[in-house]
Amino acid sequence: MSRLLLALTTWCLVIAVGTAAEGDKPYRPEAGKFPALDHSLAYRGELVFVDHANRRGSLRVRSSGVFFQNAPRPFALLPYGIVRYHGAPADLRDVPLGTVMHVRAYLPPDPATSAVPVLPLDNKDAVNHVLLLEDEPSHCQRAGSVWNLTEVTLKNNAGMIVARCEAKAGGDAKADDEQMTIDAATRIWRGRECLSLAELVAEGAWPADGKKSLDGQPVQLGITWRPTPDGIFNRFHISDIWLDDIAMQRAAANQNETHKAFIRSRWMPAFVDAVAYGAFGRATVTATLFGGMDETLYADFRKGGGAMMNAAENTLKHDQGACGPQHMASAGSLVDVTRMDGDVPLGSSGIRIRLETDLITEGLRPGCVVRVRPDNWPVVQLPREEFINDGDITERFPGPGIFPKY
């Protein structure tokens, strides 16, 4: 077996679904299926490190202890893991450090190919492979909740907001008040305007000095963390306030366009369901496109249209990308594009394609990750950190040798 074949076989994706475990043990995804969201562990923390090329990072997880003393907890996105920022699809590179994120995660499906440390099951940090990573407004919109502002206290263009996160439709559940800081850097969005704290004060909406009731004003909040001078170590900070739906929709639309351009240049990720081999290198590859993206991207996959499919690693890096991913990709036509009936699990688009090619390449095997480009997407060169050359799996994570010697 060649080194390339061995490496690509090693990279084959273990697609997952959480299954019931005994007692309170965390779930390890099973091969062949996407995970059920309700089998995941939920937690929340500050994004403190990102390695976007390898789809991994670290979060300082909020707990009952002193927040700034909590060591960052590493995480890796599952190949079909979804990131959402400002209520829209995102890549890790889009999310600023310091942003407070909500997480749904599992044990690593295959410890041998984990991009982060694999820990014993009794370690609270062992559940570190993420299906869903979302900021505060994305989480609230998915959950159907909203922040209701109770009161604001200001002095010298900084202060405190008291707010409650509650169901948008109301209900009997009583939410607790939470205090969060604001300052002159807090962005306040209203319709098509971006206001400063000083401008709200000048309008008379907020006091220049002192306290004012806000009567439960419904908003969406962007939440971060920053050191506090008064010994309150678990208090969060408000980076953004969206005062109305128009402002939130504009933020989502801007982020959505950023992500669409990114996916068109890197190709749509998917996993291979089946391969039917023909003579002389011909084959028909059936694959399921990953989910969580804008519908206009999926609409570009049309029956009868041309497409390219290239092998990828479980961090979604292209293989053989030195001359562009198209150099080693299998080209052909989409002989079928179908949508799955019923509920689609998170991580899957529910869209299955069949690509007929006259030259099947290594790495396009059942269970393996691929990236697919419909023929109306651009052909571009990838930056060096986003592809693996010659099938060398050791290139996944650059070492000290990437730095020049002076």
DRENLOMI-804298 format. One line per field, with one value per residue (C-alpha): x, y, z. Coordinates in steps of 0.2 Angstrom, whole numbers. Layout:
BEGIN
xx <- c(X,...) .
yy <- c(Y,...) .
zz <- c(Z,...) .
***
This chain:
BEGIN
xx <- c(0,7,10,-4,-16,-12,-13,-30,-37,-32,-41,-57,-71,-80,-97,-107,-122,-123,-130,-137,-123,-125,-127,-120,-106,-103,-107,-95,-102,-105,-98,-109,-122,-123,-125,-141,-140,-149,-135,-122,-115,-119,-107,-102,-86,-75,-65,-47,-37,-41,-31,-43,-34,-36,-53,-49,-46,-49,-62,-62,-77,-88,-90,-94,-75,-65,-67,-50,-41,-50,-37,-43,-51,-46,-59,-60,-74,-81,-79,-98,-97,-106,-101,-113,-109,-122,-136,-127,-115,-97,-79,-69,-58,-74,-76,-66,-56,-65,-82,-93,-99,-112,-105,-113,-100,-96,-81,-69,-77,-60,-46,-32,-36,-41,-34,-34,-29,-39,-43,-49,-68,-69,-61,-73,-64,-65,-80,-71,-77,-90,-105,-112,-102,-113,-112,-125,-137,-136,-140,-154,-162,-161,-168,-182,-176,-172,-163,-174,-165,-171,-160,-144,-132,-119,-104,-90,-97,-96,-107,-118,-133,-145,-154,-164,-163,-181,-192,-198,-215,-216,-220,-220,-201,-193,-176,-163,-156,-138,-127,-115,-103,-104,-92,-88,-83,-100,-108,-127,-136,-153,-160,-146,-137,-122,-124,-111,-116,-113,-126,-139,-136,-137,-154,-160,-163,-150,-144,-127,-124,-135,-147,-163,-176,-177,-194,-189,-184,-181,-164,-151,-133,-116,-107,-88,-77,-64,-55,-65,-57,-69,-66,-81,-73,-88,-96,-97,-96,-108,-99,-115,-133,-145,-161,-172,-175,-169,-152,-150,-155,-142,-128,-133,-134,-117,-110,-119,-111,-94,-97,-104,-88,-77,-86,-86,-67,-64,-78,-92,-88,-96,-94,-94,-108,-104,-94,-99,-84,-84,-70,-54,-56,-74,-85,-100,-98,-113,-110,-120,-116,-113,-126,-128,-125,-135,-147,-140,-124,-134,-144,-128,-128,-140,-143,-134,-121,-103,-93,-76,-73,-57,-51,-50,-44,-55,-50,-57,-40,-38,-26,-14,-18,-1,-7,-25,-37,-43,-26,-30,-49,-60,-71,-88,-106,-120,-131,-143,-146,-159,-166,-169,-187,-191,-180,-162,-150,-139,-123,-131,-139,-150,-144,-136,-127,-121,-105,-101,-82,-71,-56,-58,-44,-38,-47,-64,-70,-85,-84,-71,-72,-72,-74,-85,-86,-100,-94,-100,-89,-72,-56,-43,-26,-27,-15,-1,-9,-25,-19,-9,4,9,-4,8,-3,11,8,-9,-1,14,29,42,50,37,47,62,79,87) .
yy <- c(0,17,31,41,27,23,42,44,28,34,51,42,50,42,50,50,48,49,33,30,26,19,31,48,43,55,49,44,45,29,26,30,43,61,65,68,85,79,67,81,90,109,122,140,149,163,159,162,153,149,138,141,131,115,119,119,131,134,140,147,138,147,138,141,145,161,163,171,156,143,135,136,119,114,109,102,105,89,88,92,104,120,138,152,170,185,172,166,153,156,150,150,164,175,175,187,181,185,181,170,155,141,123,106,93,74,63,61,49,42,46,41,56,69,86,90,79,64,63,49,48,54,70,84,91,74,80,91,87,100,99,116,132,148,165,173,180,164,154,165,165,146,144,157,168,187,198,209,225,229,244,253,263,274,285,293,284,266,256,241,234,222,210,193,180,174,165,177,169,171,158,153,151,164,170,177,195,195,210,214,229,241,255,267,253,244,245,249,244,252,249,254,264,260,271,275,275,294,296,286,298,313,307,305,287,283,294,302,299,287,274,272,258,251,242,225,232,216,216,204,205,201,195,194,194,206,208,217,229,226,208,201,187,179,195,196,211,217,221,224,228,225,236,229,215,225,228,210,204,216,209,191,196,203,188,176,184,182,164,161,168,158,141,145,147,132,120,112,98,82,63,49,37,24,22,11,7,5,1,10,22,27,28,35,43,46,59,69,88,95,106,123,134,146,138,148,137,121,127,128,108,104,88,88,101,99,97,92,82,81,71,80,77,77,95,99,102,98,84,89,107,114,118,121,108,106,98,81,82,70,79,74,78,77,63,65,78,73,79,68,67,71,78,81,79,94,93,86,96,82,84,69,70,57,62,52,53,45,46,41,47,40,46,46,31,27,36,48,67,76,94,97,112,114,122,139,142,150,141,148,144,139,147,134,131,125,110,94,90,72,64,67,67,74,91,93,103,114,113,125,123,134,149,157,156,173) .
zz <- c(0,-5,8,-1,1,19,24,15,22,39,36,32,42,56,54,70,80,99,106,124,136,153,168,165,154,139,121,108,90,80,63,48,55,60,79,87,96,112,115,116,130,131,139,136,137,130,113,118,104,86,73,59,46,57,63,82,96,115,126,144,150,163,179,197,200,197,178,174,183,172,160,142,136,118,106,88,76,69,50,48,63,61,67,68,71,71,67,51,45,49,49,64,57,57,76,86,101,117,110,122,113,116,112,109,109,110,113,98,85,81,94,82,71,84,82,100,116,119,138,149,150,168,163,161,146,137,127,115,97,92,82,85,90,91,98,109,96,85,101,106,89,88,105,102,116,118,131,140,147,165,169,164,176,168,173,163,147,155,167,169,161,170,158,158,144,142,129,115,116,135,147,165,167,178,172,183,181,175,176,162,159,144,139,125,114,115,98,97,81,77,60,48,61,72,87,101,120,120,106,115,130,119,113,131,129,143,157,156,175,186,184,172,170,153,156,149,132,120,112,106,114,108,124,127,143,149,166,179,192,206,210,201,191,182,174,156,144,131,114,104,106,92,96,83,70,55,64,68,50,42,53,48,30,30,39,27,12,20,22,5,-3,8,4,-15,-14,-3,-10,-2,11,10,15,3,5,-9,-25,-40,-50,-69,-82,-84,-69,-72,-56,-49,-32,-20,-7,6,7,25,32,40,25,14,3,-12,-11,-12,-26,-37,-36,-51,-60,-76,-71,-70,-54,-47,-31,-21,-7,10,28,43,46,29,22,3,-2,-16,-16,-21,-39,-33,-28,-46,-51,-43,-42,-51,-64,-71,-71,-57,-63,-48,-34,-21,-5,10,17,35,48,43,57,62,52,36,22,18,0,-9,-25,-38,-47,-63,-67,-80,-68,-50,-38,-22,-6,-14,-4,7,24,18,18,1,-5,-20,-33,-45,-61,-58,-43,-45,-47,-35,-27,-8,5,10,27,20,10,12,-1,-6,6,21,36,47,38,47,61,57,69,74,57,49,56,47,55,56) .
***
